[in-house]
Amino acid sequence: MRYKSGGSAFTEKIEKAVIVSCSPDKKASFNELSLLVETAGGEVVDELIQKGKEDPAFLLRKGHLEKLQTLCKEKKVDLVVFNEELSPSQTRNLENELDIKVIDRSGIILDIFAQRAKTKEAKVQVALAQSYYFLPRLVGKGVHLSRLGGGIGTRGPGEQALEYDRRRIRKRISSLKKELLTIEKERKEQRKKRKRDFLLCSIVGYTNAGKSTLLASLSDEVVHSDDKLFTTLDPLSRRVRIGDCDVIFTDTVGFIQDLPTCLFSAFRATLEEIVLSDIVLHIVDISNPNFKNQMASCERILEELSCASYPRIIVFNKIDLLSDRDILSCFTQEYPHSIGISAKNKENINGLFLVFLNLLKSFLPHNLENRRKGYLCM
């Protein structure tokens, strides 16, 4: 039996997982699910892919369900993770049939967010998202969770425990909403007091694209790279001098395909940092074969935030991992105001500064001033 080592006397068991997909055409998303499970603290020991028609009660057809049962017993699996979103009834049916913990993609993402939440604001946002997620999954007054037994999918943010009583969850949702309203009011006050003698730039992008690494490189901090998802939940800002401009760069929570609606709603206050921006740096992991789909996912979220028209620089990161750099010139020509860099090695950071300054010249000052006046009224 394997355990995660930690700084305390307590060590946590690494849960064995089988990942399941009923959409064979979504290979990139399925591969991403494996990394999500690993980030949550699990180990993927096998996978199952079903093609064709789905069973509405179990999602899996009888033959595939029996195959999954065999896999779970042979490999002593602790949980099954579906790439598709499961309805509450499908989750219950699968758990009853498999006699094992079953969660979906949204459940894994929520669990990672619960582990990553450090500040009060992040904990409130995650707790609210989890409450929205679990409420429809309750049976009667509560929910039968004897199979869960802790671990992935059951953790609350920080040291909090998840609540499984319907009445208490509703009461908690109401309380958390009030806390978030207070946070939003505090943010508005901060905007009014904020000095406007510098530019605001948000660093956005798909999770694990290198946003935090870039922020560290821009501010000449020690760069720590980690192949984990959602390393940043709370906005982190650094002041950087570019030419004659003082710029505040803010790292933001990573985007991901099929981001749970409950998370998007709960983290709206954090994502508002992007709305406040004068310029957006969209970081893209060009070494990822699926980077164009990742870019599209980010674009959809920016549209939902009404930020799609903001002045933007496309930053193709991780060029140090490219076997053929000639491909880079094709994409920098395709996208205006774009550049290739390696945030980890600090390669071409000065080139990024030049692209930034060129974009400023084309962005009329009076438009910038009008937008800033609008921010102060928010």
N, C-alpha and C positions, 0 to 999 in steps of 0.2 A: 504493500500500500504506500502510495507516495503522498507527501505533504509539502505544502508551501512553507518555506522557512520564514521566520519573522523576527523582529527585534525583541519581542516579548517571549514569555515562556509558552504562550499558546501558539500552536501551529495549526493551520487549516488544511484539511484534506483536499487534494486535487481531485475533482470529480471527473469521472470518465463519462464521455458523452458520445452519442451517435447523432449526427446531423442528418436531417431529412429535407428533401425538396420535391415538390410536385410540379415544378416548372423547370424542366431540363434546359430550356432556352436561356435561363438566367444563371449561366455558369459563373460569371464574375461575382454576382451577388451571393451565390452559394459559397464560393471561395472566401469571400469576405466574412461569411457567417463563421467559418472555421477560425478566423482571426478574432472575431468577436468573442467566441467561446473561450479562446486562449486568454484574451485580455480579461475576461471575467474570472479567470482562475481555473478553467477546466482544461481537459485534454481530450481532443477528438480522437477516438479509437476506431471509428468506422463511419461510413456514410451510406445513405440509401436514397436513390433517385427513382421516382415514379413517373412514367410517361402515360399520357392518355387521360381518360375520364377520371374524375375524383369522386369519392364516396362522400356525400354531404354529411354523414354522421361522424366519420373518422378522418376524412380527407384522403386517407389511404384505402385502396381496395383490399378485399379480403386476403389475397395472396401476398401482397406487400406487407400487410399488417402482421400476418403470420411470420414472414421473414424477419420483420423487425423484432417480434417477440423472441425469436431464436437468437438473433444478434445480441439482444440485451442480456439473455441468460448466459450465453457462451462467453461473452466478454465482461460479464459482471458490471454492467453499465449503471451509472448513478442517475443519469437524466437523458432525455431525448429532446433535441432542439429542432423545431421546424423553421424553415426559412420563410414560410408563409405565415400570415397572421391567422391564428386559430380563434374560432368563436368560443365563448365560454363553454357551450355544450360539447363542442369537439374536444376541448381540453379535458373535460371530465370523462367523456367516453374513452378517450385514449388512455388516461390514467387508470381507469377501472379495468380496461382490457390488458394493459401492459404491467400494471401494478408497479409503476415507476413514475418519477417526477417528469412532467412534460411541460415545456414552455416554448414560446414562439420567439421570433426575431425581436419583436418589441420588448418582450420580457427580458431578453439578454441585454439589450441596450439600456433599459431602465436599471438593471442590476449594476452595469458598469458605471452609470451615472451616480448611483447610490454609493458606490465605493469611492468615486472621485470627489464627491461633494465635501468640501473642507470649510467653506465660509458659511455663515448663517444664511445668507441669501441663496446660495446654491442648495443648501439642505432644504430650505423651504420650497424651492422650485421643484426639486426632485420628489419630495414628500407629496406635493400636490399632484405631480404627474403619476406617481404610483397609486395614489388614492383614486384618481380617475380610471386608471387601468384595472385595479382590482375590484372596484365597486360592482360592475356588471358580472363579475366572475364569482360572486357570492351565491351560496345556496341557502334559501330561507333567511334566517337572521345572521348567519355567518357562513363560513366556508370550511369544507372538510380538507384539512391540510396535513393529515397524518403521514402521507407519503413524502411530503416535502422535507421535513426534518432539518430545516436550515440549509445554508449554502446558497448556491446560485439561484437567483429568482426569488429569494425570500428576505434579502437584506434591505433594511431601511438605510437612509442616508446617515453617515456618521455612526453614532452609537445608538441610533433610534431603532426600534423594532417595528415591523409592519403590523398594522392593525387589521384584524379579520372580522370585525363585527360591523354589520351594515349601518346600524344607527350611529356608532362611533365614527365610522368613516365619513358619513355625511356631515357630522358635527365637525370633524377635523377639516374637511374640505372648506367649510364655511370659515373656520378660524385661519386656515392657511391663505385663503383669498384675501382676508383682511390684512394679514401680514404683508402680502405682496403689494397691496394697495399702498401701505405705508412706505414700502421700499420704493415704489414708483414715485410717490410724492417727494421722498428724499432726493431721488434722482433729478426731479424737476427743479428742486431748490439748488442742487449742485450746478445745473445748467445755467441758472440765472447768475450764479456767483462766478462761473468759470470765465477766466480771462480769454478774450478773443484775439489775442495778438499772436496766435499760432494756428497752424492748420491741424485738422483732425483726420487721421487716416486709419481705417480699419483693415486688419489683415484677416481675410476670410479664405475659406477653401475646404475641401474635403478632409475628413479626419485622416491624420497621419501623412498629410501632404508636406509638413515641415513648417507650419506657421510659427510655433514657439521657437524653433531653431532659428528661423529668419529674424524674429524679434531680438533674440539674443545676439545675432550677428550684427544687426543694425546698431545696437547699443553697445557693441564691443564687450559683451559679457561672455563668460565661459559657456560654450555650446555643449549641451547634453542632448544626445539623440537617443530615442527609445522607440523601438518598433511596437508601440502599443497604441490603441485607439483611445481618443478622448482624454488626452493627458491634461487638457485645459478646459475647465468649466467656467471659471470666473474670469472676467475681462482683466487683462494685465496690460498696463500702459508704460511706455518709455518715451522720454523726450530725446529727439535726435535733431542735430543741426545739419541741414542740407542747403548748401549755398548760403543765401541770406535768409533762409526760412527756418523757423523753429517748428518742428512737426512732432505731434504726439501720435505715436503708433500704438494701436491697441490690438492685442491678440484676442481672438474670439473663439467660442466653442465650435468644434469642427462639425461640418455638415456630413450627412450620410444619406445614401439612398433609402427611401421608405422610412424616413425619420418619423417615429410615432407621433401622431397628432397631439396626444396628451403632453408630450415633451415640448413640442413646438409652442403650444399654448402657455405652458408653465414657464418656459424660458423666454417668453416674449420680452420681459423687462431687460434681460441681458442682451438679447438680440437688438434692442433699441439702440445700443451703442453703434451699430452699423448705420442706423437711420441718421444718427448725428454726424456722420462722417462727411468731410469735404471730398475725400478721395478714397477709393477702395482698392486694395491690393488683393487680387485673386490669385492665391498660390495653387499651383497645379503640380502634382507629382508626375512629371513626364516619363519617368521610368516605369510607371504602371501601364500595362497594356490596355487597361480599361479607362485611361485618363479622360477620354472625350465624354464618356457617359458620366463620369464623376463631375466634369465641368458642367454638363447639362443639369445634373442634380442641384449643383450650387446655384446655377442661374434661376432655376425654378423657385428656390428659397428666397433669393434676392428679389424676384418678382413679387412674391407674397409679402415681402417687407416694403414693397414699393421703392426699391433701391436699384432697379435694373438700369435706370438711365444715369446713374451717378458716374462721374469721371472714373475711369478704371484702368489699372495696369494689370495685364496678365503676366504673372511671374512663373515661368516654367522652371521648377526646382528639380534638384537631384540630377543635374546633367552629368555629374561625375559617374553616374551609374549607366549611362548610355554607351552601348558598344559602338554605335555609329552616330557621331554628332552632326553629320550632314543633314539628318532628319530634322534637327532643331531649326535650321534656317527656313525650312518649309513652313513651320508653324509660326515662327516670328513674323514671316511675311503675311501669313493668313490673318493674324490678329494684330490690329494696330495697337501701338503703345504696349508692346510685349517684349520680354527679354528672357534669356536663359541664364540661370545661376546655379550655384551649389551653396546653399545656406550653411551646410555643415562645414565645408571647406572655406567659406567666405569668398568663393570665386565669383567675380564679376559684380560684386556689391556696388562698386563705384559706377559701373554701367547702369545699374538699377537707379542710382541717384540721378544720373543724366536723363534717363527716361522720365523720371519723376519731375525734374525741372522743366523738361520739354512739354510735358502734359500741363504743367501750371501755366505756361505761356499761352496755351490754346484755351485755357479755361478763364473766361472773362471775369475780372475782379468784381464787377457789379453784380454778376450772377451769384458769386460766392457770398457777397455781402447780403443779398436778398435772402439767400437760404439761411444764413446765420441768424438773421432777424426772426425767421420762422422758428428756428430751434428754441430761441429764448421764450417763445410763446407756447411751447409744447408743455 
